[in-house]
Amino acid sequence: MSYEAIKTICLAEEEAHRLIQLAKRNAREAVESTEKAGKEAVANTLSRAETEIAHLTHAIDHKATQEAKELASTTANRQATLHARAQRRLNDAATLIVERIVNAQC
């Protein structure tokens, strides 16, 4: 082989080696960039999820408070109704007792 052919082969091998190193560096940078983007996407998704959880928790707490107030109001109304009915029955019973006592003495 001639010196020029050997020199051309050596230059081609050096260029191939340089291209391989460049490709490895580019691949490494692409992997790092993708990992960074993935971590950022996970962090953003986690942040949005935490915000949504906080919002839903607040909404659920508000709804539970409203339902508890409604239940307390309903219970108070039932209690007042039962108390009024008991009072009427007590009055009716007292009237009946008084009438029997009065009628028994006559």
C-alpha distance (Angstrom), angle and dihedral (degrees) to the residues before:
residue distance angle dihedral
M1 . . .
S2 3.68 . .
Y3 3.73 124.4 .
E4 3.81 90.7 -114.4
A5 3.81 91.7 54.2
I6 3.81 91.7 49.7
K7 3.79 90.5 46.8
T8 3.81 90.7 50.0
I9 3.80 91.2 49.5
C10 3.82 91.5 48.4
L11 3.79 91.0 49.4
A12 3.80 90.4 48.1
E13 3.83 90.7 50.0
E14 3.79 91.0 48.3
E15 3.82 90.2 49.2
A16 3.81 90.7 48.3
H17 3.81 90.4 49.5
R18 3.82 90.4 48.7
L19 3.81 91.0 48.7
I20 3.81 90.8 48.9
Q21 3.81 90.9 51.1
L22 3.81 90.4 46.9
A23 3.82 90.8 49.5
K24 3.82 91.0 49.2
R25 3.81 91.1 49.3
N26 3.81 91.2 47.2
A27 3.81 90.6 48.2
R28 3.81 91.2 48.8
E29 3.81 90.7 49.3
A30 3.81 90.8 47.7
V31 3.81 91.0 51.1
E32 3.81 91.5 47.9
S33 3.80 91.3 47.3
T34 3.81 91.8 48.2
E35 3.80 92.2 47.6
K36 3.80 90.5 49.6
A37 3.81 91.5 48.6
G38 3.80 90.3 47.3
K39 3.81 92.2 50.6
E40 3.81 90.2 48.6
A41 3.81 90.8 49.4
V42 3.81 90.9 50.3
A43 3.81 91.1 47.9
N44 3.81 91.6 49.0
T45 3.79 92.1 47.3
L46 3.79 91.0 48.1
S47 3.79 90.7 49.6
R48 3.81 92.1 49.8
A49 3.81 90.4 47.1
E50 3.81 91.7 50.9
T51 3.80 90.1 49.4
E52 3.79 91.5 49.1
I53 3.81 91.4 47.4
A54 3.81 90.2 51.6
H55 3.80 90.5 49.3
L56 3.81 93.2 47.7
T57 3.81 91.4 46.0
H58 3.80 90.2 52.4
A59 3.81 91.2 48.2
I60 3.80 92.2 48.4
D61 3.81 91.6 48.0
H62 3.79 90.2 49.9
K63 3.80 92.1 49.0
A64 3.81 92.0 46.8
T65 3.81 90.2 50.9
Q66 3.80 91.2 50.2
E67 3.80 92.1 48.3
A68 3.81 91.1 48.1
K69 3.81 90.0 51.9
E70 3.82 90.8 48.8
L71 3.79 90.8 48.8
A72 3.80 91.4 48.7
S73 3.80 90.1 49.6
T74 3.79 92.3 48.6
T75 3.80 90.8 47.7
A76 3.81 91.5 49.3
N77 3.81 90.1 49.9
R78 3.80 91.7 50.1
Q79 3.77 90.4 47.3
A80 3.82 91.4 51.5
T81 3.82 91.0 47.8
L82 3.80 92.5 49.6
H83 3.79 91.1 45.7
A84 3.82 91.7 51.3
R85 3.81 91.5 47.4
A86 3.82 91.0 48.6
Q87 3.80 90.5 48.6
R88 3.82 91.0 51.7
R89 3.79 91.4 48.7
L90 3.79 90.5 47.3
N91 3.79 89.9 51.4
D92 3.82 90.7 46.9
A93 3.79 90.7 49.2
A94 3.80 92.1 48.1
T95 3.81 90.6 49.5
L96 3.80 90.8 48.8
I97 3.80 92.0 49.5
V98 3.79 92.3 48.3
E99 3.83 91.2 48.4
R100 3.82 91.5 50.9
I101 3.78 92.0 48.4
V102 3.80 92.1 47.7
N103 3.81 93.0 44.5
A104 3.82 91.8 46.4
Q105 3.80 91.7 54.8
C106 3.76 95.2 50.1
